[in-house]
Amino acid sequence: MTPPVPRILTSEEAPLWDRNSFTPESWTQTLSTNDVTEIIDALTVAQHRLAGRDLVTDRAVSRDDFPLTSLAPRLEAMAAEVANGRGFAVLRGLPVGRLTEPQNVLLLRGLATYLGPIATQSRDRQLVRHVRATGHRLGDAFVRGHQTSERLWFHTDGADAAVLLCRAASATGGLSRLASAATVHNAMLHHSPPWTAELYRRFHFHMAGGNVPGLPPTFISPVFSLHDGRFSTRYVRHTLLQTPKVTGVPLPKEALAAFDLLEELADELSIDMELRPGDLQIVNNHTVLHSRTSYTDPPPPAQGRHLMRSWITFPHYRGRRAAPVDEYLRFGWLTDDHQRELSASWTKPEAPTSGATR
């Protein structure tokens, strides 16, 4: 399939910004003592109403279970900024140090009810994942980036947005890095129109063992998409590099060159932020590329870097990308039924035929 001829994106199609566009104060909201008291009161209600429930897999958590009054409109405004504005926001000062791990899971689930419907992060329907080093390393097809302490390439997560709650920081490193995908796209187009066009082709994304046994181990989607006046990106370099192992077809040299250029420019254009314990970060997965620097945990018995992650859906984002798989992925991991449906039209990638030129 011939990719479209890319053009410069406008701010009507996606947020355009770089590292000089904002100050930390513009993206951070800090909680007051009264705000924290309201949250603790909501947690007390939630612990009573949700006692005995598995909040890692149970979707049925509502605002009634976690009642907030003054904070509710502020959380909704943050979600709107992430969905329709610059694409990211941070809430600072959550009382994570006073809470147990299960209470922090409850805190994340409660706050998420004010941001958007919860999305799944794995085939077994997990709604909360722990982001911490497990001793595994990238390169294993079944290891995901949140399980390592390595530097992560710029990427997007699943669903429409990712929500991270920082419970403990690392000893060194672990900076969160964000870049406007549209700004990176436009910079790529200036450097190399052919390599930019390459990312509008359909790619196979490895599902890291999350596929139904016997069904295709990849889903197919472009990295860059411009559909109905909205730009969107889906990019997970680690996953893309794993696909030749399961398809038997190497990636084109043009694609590898495009990945390198994207990483180089995202690095130049990104903003850095240090997530502190008690920070809640929300990032748009259509319009913002994010990465993390490598980190080192403090020696025991100190707790290592630990974040909790949920994915959410923005209901008004329906039709953001063109293909059925793109719509399904807005709600998180592909369900077994969706995988069966998509398998009927799945095809292996075509073998590359040319070299990489700018």
Secondary structure, DSSP 8 states (H G I E B T S, - for coil): ----------TTTS----TTS--HHHHEEE--HHHHHHHHHHHHHHHHHTTT--TTT-----GGGS--SSHHHHHHHHHHHHHHSSSEEEEE---GGGS-HHHHHHHHHHHHTTT--EEB-STT--S-EEES--S--TTSTT--GGG--S-EEEE--SSSEEEEEEEE--SEE--EEEEEHHHHHHHHHHH-HHHHHHTTSEEEEE-TT-S-TTS-SEEEEESEEEETTEEEE--BHHHHHHHHHHHS----HHHHHHHHHHHHHHHHH-EEE---TT-EEEEETTTEEEEE--EE---TTS---EEEEEEE--GGGTTSSSSHHHHHHTTBS--HHHHHHHHTT--------S----
